[in-house]
């Protein structure tokens, strides 16, 4: 029974890491030299992987052994993820209350995607382009969506948006503008710069879900 439970947990971990890293089963199969059906069986927990294939899968995901297994155990010494790694949702918000309301809304919606909060425009750009305090991040470790307040200190939201959409590495990331009013004069400017849509604050689970559906991102939301 314990072995079967570990087998299923291993399969779930493979699937979760694969989704976070935006790797399809077909691509993972190509990287490992294993059949896609084999990987599908692993993820469903119906096949027990050999140690050799466990090593292949972890290497193909580009992870260390400790990082991969950090989700499977709570043993002291397991290497934890830092809060800015494998982030699905980047929230750029300087207002503490609006940040709290947004995070609480996602929590109430039972969303378990990794979220990172940048509190000014410069921090957001450093996060995305792996510079400054975020120089340790991998360049291909990009969020699935950016929730961007327009009125930010240091570098304003429109300039952040402009740089994100001007760079081919980040251009495809959907950016949802956060605004205090649908009459905000900057909404049209943000759309012309490449923002997909906007949400009037405070963000709640209903309007975030509507935007996710509109952007066909509902499949990327991880439920607890």
N, C-alpha and C positions, 0 to 999 in steps of 0.2 A: 504493500500500500504506500509506504514512504517513498519507494523508488518510483512508483507511478506518479505520485504527486510531484516529485522533483522533475520527472520527464515532462509533465505538463507545464510546470513553471519555467523550465528551460525554453520550451517552445514559445511561451508567451513573451519571454524576454527577447528572443530572436525577433519575433514579430514587432514588438514595441521599438527596439533599437532600429530595425529596418525602416519602420514608418518614420521615426524621428529623423533619420538620416536621408529620407526620401529615396530609398533604394527599392526597386520593384523585386518581386520574387525572381523574375527572369534575369535581372541584372545580378542578383546575388548568386543565382545558379551559375552564371557565366564566370563570376569572380572565383567561385569555389571549385568549378568543374563538376558540380553535383547536378543531378536532375532537378528540374523545378518541382516535380511531383514529390521528390524526396524532401525538399525544403517545406513544401506544403504540409506533408505528413509530420515533420518536426514541429511546425508551428501549431498544428492541431493537437500535438501531444500524443500521437498514435504511433510514433516511431522513436526508438531509443538510439541516439547518435553515438557513434564510436568516439573515443578520445581524439583520434586523428581528425574526424570530421568536425568535432567541437572546435578544435584549433583552427581548422579551415574557415569555419563560419565566423569566429571572432576576428581572425585576421582580415577576412573579407569586409567586415564591418568597420575596420580601421580602429578597433578598440584594444585597450589593454585587457588582460584577463581580469584584473581586479575591478576595472571600471564596468566590464560586462556583468560580472557576478555581484556587483554592489546591489543590484535590484533583487537578487535571490537570497541574500542573507544579511544579517545584521552583526556579523562577527567583527570584533575590534580588529583594525588593521586593513579592512576593506577600503579601497580608495574611493571616496565619495565624489560625485560630480560637483563641480563648483556651480554656483547659482547662475552663472552666465554661459554655461555650456548647454548645447542641444536645446535651445529655447525655441518654442513654437510661436509664442506671442510676445512681441516687443511692445510694451506700453510706454509711451513717451509723454509724461505728465508731471508738471511741477507743483500742481495744487494737491496737497496732502489729502484733503477731504475727497476730491474727485478720484484720486488714486484708490482710496479706501473703498469708495462706493463701487468702482469698477471691479476691483478684486473680489469684493463681497458678492457682486452680481454673478461673476463667473463661478465662484464657490457654490452659490445657491443653485446654479445650473448643473452642478456636479461635474464641472469640467476639470480634468486632471492634466491638461497640457501644461508644460513648463512655461512660466511667464517671467519675464525680467522687466524691471521698471527702470527707465532712464529718466532723470529728473531735470534735464536740460538738453538743448539741442546738440551741444558739443559732445556730451556723454553718449547720446544716441548715435552720432556719426562715428565716434571712436569704437563703439560696440560693433556697428555694422562693418566697419572697415578694418577692424582688428588693430587699432593703433592706441597710443597712450596707455592707459591703465588696462586696456583689453588686448594688448599686443600678443598675449599668450593664446588667444582664440584662433581657431582654424578659419581660414578665409571662406571655406565652403560651408561653414556651420552658420547658416542663415535662418532667421525666423520665417514662419509660414505666412505671417501677417503682421503689419505694423499699425498700432492704434496711436495716432499722432495728434497731440494738442497743437494748435497753431501759435498760441501765445506763450512762448518759452523764453527763459533767460539765456544769456550768452549767445546762442544762435537760434533765431526764431524758426517756427515750424515750416514756414514756406521755403526757407533756405535749406532746411533738412530735406524736405520733399524734393526740391530742385536737384540736390546732389544725389539723392537716392535714385531718382529717375534718369539722371544723366550718366550713371555708371552702369555698364553692361552686366556687372556682377550682381547688382541689386535691383535692376530695372523691373524685373518680373515680380518682385514681392508686392502683393496688394497692400496699398496704404489706405487706411480709413481715417479720415480727419475727424477729430473730436472738436465740437464747437458748442458754445453756450446758446446759440440761436440759429435757426434755419435762415435767418435774414443776415447772417454774418457776411459782410462784403467780401471776405477772403475765400468763401466757399467756391465761387466761380473760378477764382484765380488758381485755387488748389486743384480743381478739376482740369484746368488747362495745362497744369504742370504734370498731370498724370495720376492724381488721386482717384481711386475707384469710386468712392462714395463718402458719405459723412454720417456721423451719429450725433444727435443733439444730446449733450450731457444733462443729467447724469446717465452714464451707460447702465443699462439693465440687461438681464439675460434675454428678454424678448427682443429688444432692438439689435443686440449682438447676434442672436440666432438668425434674425431676418437678414442681416448683412451677410452672415456666413452662407446662408442659403442662396442669396443673390450672387455671391462670388463662387458658388459651387464648392465651398470649403467644408460643408457639413461632414464629409467623410474624414476630414483631418482632425475633428474634435474628438478628444479621447475622454470617454466617460469612466468615472470611477466604478 
